[in-house]
Structures are given as structure tokens and as C-alpha cells.
Amino acid sequence: MIRTLAAITAFAWAGGAFAQGSYPTRPVTMVVGFAPGGGGDITGRTLARKFGDYLGQNVVVENRAGAGGNIAAASVAKASPDGYTLFLGNVGALTVAPHLVARLPYDPMRDFAPISLGVVFANVLVVHPSVPAKTLAEYVSLSNTTPGGMPYGTSGVGSAGHLSGELFKLVAKVNLTHVPYKGGGPAMSDLLGGQVPSLFASAPTAVPQVKSGKIRALATTGPKRSASFPDVPTIAESGYPGYEATNWYGLVAPAKTPRDIIERVNREFVKTLNAPDIREQLLSHGEEPTPTTPEEFGRFMQRELATWGKVVKEAGIQAE
């Protein structure tokens, strides 16, 4: 009898191990928190096919736009922790929202299992051709003489673009008015159509439009010039030393996702980011591939949470 129970237990354990080892057995959903055409969507779709090849299953990008990525984050936080629903999270949803939203329906540090940082990049301040400002100094001067302030669009409240704009308002003492959208794609569409005169855009969203001459780039928000905009100065070198507001996307899973699945997804995601063709595509978008271990990404999120908490407080940024 004892031998029989032992055999059954061993068989059950082996079956469970085999089941976990066979992950994934069906397509994996990678949720992005913005509408099609924005930086998160472009990045997710750039990664999805190669990522799926390495995982051995299709990776399907699902757009759940709204609230600067918070709606998508909340949905993934409640998803089954089985590795089949992942979140390509952004700086806003994962490290800014807790400082802006009083009743956030998720806790980024409690409800997610970090997998890997994905890409890091600067935002870029772009304007419609009808805006006469050719430099950042001219943009500031024009904004301060515009009744009600210069409108600037972003991918949403609490997004990296929003933080970039509000931080710039603080350091430059410039009169700007925030116009939030449900993603960088809709915001860029309105900029191209002239419905909004300026935009703090993600590099992936702005690169093709700037290169085609449809919009004009005035400054980037990172600590150094972007490889995609080598002739465009940073805000820091344009008269505001110390200014820096970088953006990033990273992959997380619902909390309690088994460790072996986290490790498998991390391994294939890192391989994707390091693949030469993917690196080339990301760099052409102005994004720096930055793979990490789950632990490194977790520590990075903790640092970002503290950093942006200080910025939100000092800049007096409030949810709209």
C-alpha cells in the first residue's frame, strides 16, 4: 500500500513537472496599455513575432487603452498567474500611477512579478508645422504669450510624456496646458491634423513623422542626444541643465506566476531583445534594448517608484 501511494505521488509530481515544463501550449497574450500606433504598441509588435518564435507559440499583442496604461495594468493584475497573460508595462502604469491615483485598483510592487526591463528611450517635443517656433527658446516664448498656455498632447495622464511636460513646466516656468489622449497614436494623429499644436511624444511614435518632414522636433528629454535625432538638442542642453525624463517599457506577469515560467519567459524575452534584427529595429525607433534579470528589473522598478514620487510631488502633478 505504501509503495502504491509513493508511486502515485511520484507519478503526479512528474506529471505536474512535465506540465509546467511544456509551457506554453497555446498562444500568449502581451497586453499594451495604449491604442494602436503609439510607442507601446509599436514596441510590442516589434517584439511579438520573434518572442513568439523563441517561446514556440504565437505572442498576440492586445491593446487596452486608457488612463495612461492603468486600465491594462489592472486587467493583467487580475489575470490568471499561468504565464499566458503578460503586460508590456510603462513607466506611468508601473511607477507613477501610485503617486497620482488615490484608489489605484492594483499595486505595481505587490500584484506583478517582474520579468525583464525591455527598452529605455527619451521622449521628444514635436510641433505642427504651423507653429512658428523653430527652437525650444522660441517655443517657451510663444507658449508664454499664448492665451491659456500652449496645449501639448500626451498618451495620457501619468504617462512619461505627461511627466516630461509637467517637469518642463516646472523648470522652465512655461505656460503649458496638458491635453491627454488614450495613446500616442491618437495624439500623433491630432498633431498631424493640427488639432493640437505640440506633443511630448515617444521616440517610436515620432521618428517616422519627423523624418518625413510632417512635424518638427524641438528637443528631446533624455540625458544625451537620441541616436534617432542626432541634430535635435536635449532640453538640458537647450538652457535647462539637469532636466531629464526618460521613458521605458518592461515585461511583467501577474503575481504568483510560477518561478519556472518567469525564468522561461525571461530567457526568451532577453534573447528577443538581443537578436540582431530586433536590436536594429528598436534602435531605429530611438529605443535602447535593455534586458535584465527579474531581480534587476524589480530593483529598477523600486528606484523608479521613488524617483517619480519625488517628481510628482515637486511638480505638483495631479490626476485630471
Salt bridges, closest charged atoms under 4 A:
ASP41 OD1 - ARG45 NE 2.70
GLU62 OE2 - ARG64 NE 2.28
ASP82 OD2 - ARG26 NH2 3.47
ASP111 OD1 - ARG110 NE 2.87
GLU166 OE2 - HIS162 NE2 3.96
GLU166 OE1 - LYS169 NZ 3.52
GLU237 OE2 - ARG225 NE 2.94
GLU263 OE2 - ARG259 NE 3.02
GLU268 OE2 - ARG264 NE 2.90
GLU268 OE2 - ARG267 NE 3.80
GLU268 OE1 - LYS271 NZ 3.21
ASP277 OD2 - LYS50 NZ 3.30
GLU287 OE1 - HIS285 ND1 3.72
GLU295 OE2 - ARG259 NH2 2.81
GLU320 OE2 - HIS162 NE2 3.57
GLU320 OE2 - HIS178 ND1 2.97
